[in-house]
Amino acid sequence: MNRRVAQVGRSRQAFTLLEVMIASGILFLCLFAILQLLSTALRNARVLQRSTVDAGMLAAELSLTNKLYEGPVPKDLGGFDKLYPDFRYEGEIKEVGTNGLFQVDYVVFSRRGDHGKESSLSILLFKPESPRQGGLIRP
């Protein structure tokens, strides 16, 4: 009887193979979940570091001028080509009212292989000092 009690006591002191396998599985599941989370966080950080070009910089620079003229937007606004050598922009200025209200449309393109449109913006600027064009009354 003593021997039987000793065997039961011994079996309760050690883990079974099944318990060890379940614990290992839970450990590896948690480790892979943490690695996935870390990988996603690093990928998102890389995306945030990539500088995207916004046409708002061009609009802000053009808004500082006193007069606007209908036609294409002037080139090299605010050193855009120096700041973003991989991008180019196009724009059109149109007078939409007889009181000096202008609509400016910008499109920023990539000069890389895909040549896709990166950003576009349309703004209204009020510049009453601008000369009248397109059959409108000139002061």
Phi, psi and omega in degrees: 000326177298321181295320179295319179295321180294321179292318178296319179296319179295320183290335179276347181274340184246159176272149175276164179299322180296317179296320178294319180293319178295317179297319178296318178299317178295319178299312181293324177298315178294319180297317179292326176294319178293318178297320177296317179297317179296317179298317179295319180296319178294319179296317179294324177294321177296319179296320180292332180282337179293124181277122176264146182269132181241138180288351179299329177297318179294318180296319179296319180294319180290329181292343179282345181283154181272329184232143175241147178236138180296146179130200180289152177291139179301146179279158179059051174286120175060025180070032182303317182296329179283322180288321183232078183293341181271007183228156175223162181225156174227150180202158181225134177251126179229137175277125184250359178212162181276359184257013180095022177267124183241145173252129179241124179248127179243147170221129179253129181245154175272140176269359179288189185299329186278338179049036181272162178283124182268318186204149174218153184204142176229126182229161173248132178236136177259110180229084184292343179282350183290146178292146178281140180221174173067040177083003178277161183293131177261139180288000000 
